[in-house]
Amino acid sequence: MRAYELMYVIRPDLDDEAANAVVERFNGIITNNGGEVESATRWGRRRLAYEVKKFREGLYMLVLFKGEPAVERELERLMKISDEVIRFMVIRRDE
């Protein structure tokens, strides 16, 4: 299994319950595809450096997980089509 770091920004106009549902959905995608979530840290609401999809701030999430490359591809595929996620980035960590 490879180690990955996932950073994504959730739309700021979602309430806490909807934001938690988004976090649980993406953590579930990792575990359902054979991955393992090491930690999921909520950085909170922060101002963006520039306007993205007409938003000036967003809710930042950092997830450290382990999984096969298929897990990373599935996460990227689903985040691209998700309306709740403004931006995301998956990076392979060296351990």
Beta strands, then each sheet from edge to edge (+ up, - down):
strand 1: 2-10
strand 2: 36-52
strand 3: 55-67
strand 4: 85-93
sheet 1: 2+ 3- 1+ 4-
end
